[in-house]
């Protein structure tokens, strides 16, 4: 099972389903920024001690795993407060084929997350339980 799937399943099964949609929306925003603006350095580093990041993503089991799936890795500073999540993607100039493969995989992850959000929207209107495994198998 892929890391982003595992992260989504861990979050969903954590019993915090009330906030699940909000957490997934926050992850979707991070992934969308990377896909939409692959050259923008602002979206390649996240301060782990940023209070909004911690509230939206960092404190939830499985959520960081979704970011790891697209290539974010922890980079430690001199102090624990300096820890960053840094996007480690292939170099587009020197490793174009690898970068293209990474980018296509990241777009698929973005689509999977959007499918989950769509399923959550349908769940609100149909009052049927969300079948997360079904959504993840059909990406």
Secondary structure per residue as TSV (DSSP state, phi and psi in degrees):
chain	resnum	aa	ss	phi	psi
A	1	X	-	360.0	138.2
A	2	X	-	-70.5	156.4
A	3	X	H	-59.8	-40.6
A	4	X	H	-68.7	-34.7
A	5	X	H	-65.2	-46.8
A	6	X	H	-60.9	-43.0
A	7	X	H	-60.3	-44.3
A	8	X	H	-64.7	-41.3
A	9	X	H	-66.1	-41.5
A	10	X	H	-60.5	-46.4
A	11	X	H	-62.2	-45.6
A	12	X	H	-64.6	-39.2
A	13	X	H	-85.3	-0.2
A	14	X	T	-73.8	-9.0
A	15	X	T	88.4	1.7
A	16	X	-	-102.1	44.9
A	17	X	H	-64.7	-23.2
A	18	X	H	-60.5	-37.3
A	19	X	H	-99.0	-0.9
A	20	X	H	-55.5	-46.5
A	21	X	H	-63.0	-41.1
A	22	X	H	-64.2	-41.7
A	23	X	H	-63.9	-45.9
A	24	X	H	-64.4	-37.3
A	25	X	H	-62.2	-39.7
A	26	X	H	-65.8	-42.4
A	27	X	H	-64.2	-42.4
A	28	X	H	-59.3	-39.0
A	29	X	H	-64.1	-42.7
A	30	X	H	-61.5	-48.2
A	31	X	H	-66.6	-40.9
A	32	X	H	-61.2	-39.9
A	33	X	H	-62.4	-41.4
A	34	X	H	-64.7	-42.5
A	35	X	H	-71.2	-42.7
A	36	X	H	-74.9	-30.8
A	37	X	T	-131.4	65.2
A	38	X	T	-64.8	-17.0
A	39	X	T	-96.3	-4.9
A	40	X	-	-85.4	112.4
A	41	X	G	-64.6	-22.7
A	42	X	G	-60.2	-28.2
A	43	X	G	-96.1	5.9
A	44	X	S	-100.9	-3.8
A	45	X	E	-136.6	136.3
A	46	X	E	-130.5	126.8
A	47	X	E	-77.6	120.1
A	48	X	T	-64.8	-26.4
A	49	X	T	-88.7	3.9
A	50	X	-	-63.8	125.2
A	51	X	H	-63.0	-38.2
A	52	X	H	-66.7	-43.1
A	53	X	H	-60.4	-45.3
A	54	X	I	-60.6	-45.2
A	55	X	I	-67.3	-41.7
A	56	X	I	-80.5	-36.9
A	57	X	I	-132.7	-52.9
A	58	X	I	-57.5	-31.5
A	59	X	T	-86.4	-4.1
A	60	X	S	-100.5	128.2
A	61	X	T	-57.5	128.4
A	62	X	T	93.2	-22.9
A	63	X	H	-66.3	-42.8
A	64	X	H	-66.7	-29.4
A	65	X	H	-58.7	-33.5
A	66	X	H	-65.6	-38.6
A	67	X	H	-71.6	-36.1
A	68	X	H	-61.4	-32.6
A	69	X	H	-62.3	-28.5
A	70	X	T	-96.8	-0.3
A	71	X	T	118.0	3.3
A	72	X	E	-71.2	140.7
A	73	X	E	-136.4	151.7
A	74	X	E	-75.9	133.7
A	75	X	E	-125.2	121.7
A	76	X	-	-93.2	136.2
A	77	X	-	-92.9	-167.5
A	78	X	S	-67.2	-31.9
A	79	X	S	-116.3	156.0
A	80	X	G	-59.6	-30.5
A	81	X	G	-67.8	-17.5
A	82	X	G	-89.9	3.6
A	83	X	-	-66.5	132.5
A	84	X	E	-119.3	155.6
A	85	X	E	-100.8	121.0
A	86	X	E	-119.3	130.2
A	87	X	E	-73.3	120.0
A	88	X	-	-111.0	88.2
A	89	X	-	-103.0	158.9
A	90	X	-	-62.1	151.3
A	91	X	-	-71.2	121.0
A	92	X	T	-63.3	-30.4
A	93	X	T	-83.5	-48.0
A	94	X	T	-84.0	-26.2
A	95	X	S	-132.3	56.7
A	96	X	H	-58.7	-45.0
A	97	X	H	-62.0	-42.5
A	98	X	H	-65.4	-41.4
A	99	X	H	-62.9	-43.8
A	100	X	H	-60.9	-41.5
A	101	X	H	-63.9	-44.7
A	102	X	H	-59.4	-45.0
A	103	X	H	-64.0	-43.1
A	104	X	H	-62.9	-40.8
A	105	X	H	-64.8	-39.6
A	106	X	H	-65.0	-38.3
A	107	X	H	-64.8	-36.5
A	108	X	H	-65.7	-40.9
A	109	X	H	-62.9	-42.0
A	110	X	H	-58.6	-43.8
A	111	X	H	-64.9	-40.2
A	112	X	H	-60.2	-45.4
A	113	X	H	-64.0	-40.6
A	114	X	H	-64.8	-35.7
A	115	X	H	-64.3	-39.8
A	116	X	H	-63.2	-44.7
A	117	X	H	-62.3	-39.3
A	118	X	H	-63.3	-41.8
A	119	X	H	-62.0	-37.9
A	120	X	H	-66.2	-38.2
A	121	X	H	-64.3	-45.2
A	122	X	H	-61.5	-38.7
A	123	X	H	-60.0	-39.3
A	124	X	H	-61.6	-36.8
A	125	X	H	-88.4	-28.0
A	126	X	H	-97.4	-16.8
A	127	X	-	61.2	22.1
A	128	X	-	-94.1	148.1
A	129	X	-	-64.4	147.5
A	130	X	-	-72.4	126.5
A	131	X	-	-99.1	82.3
A	132	X	H	-62.2	-40.3
A	133	X	H	-61.3	-38.3
A	134	X	H	-62.2	-45.9
A	135	X	H	-61.1	-45.8
A	136	X	H	-68.9	-28.1
A	137	X	H	-76.6	-19.5
A	138	X	T	-112.9	40.0
A	139	X	-	-90.8	360.0
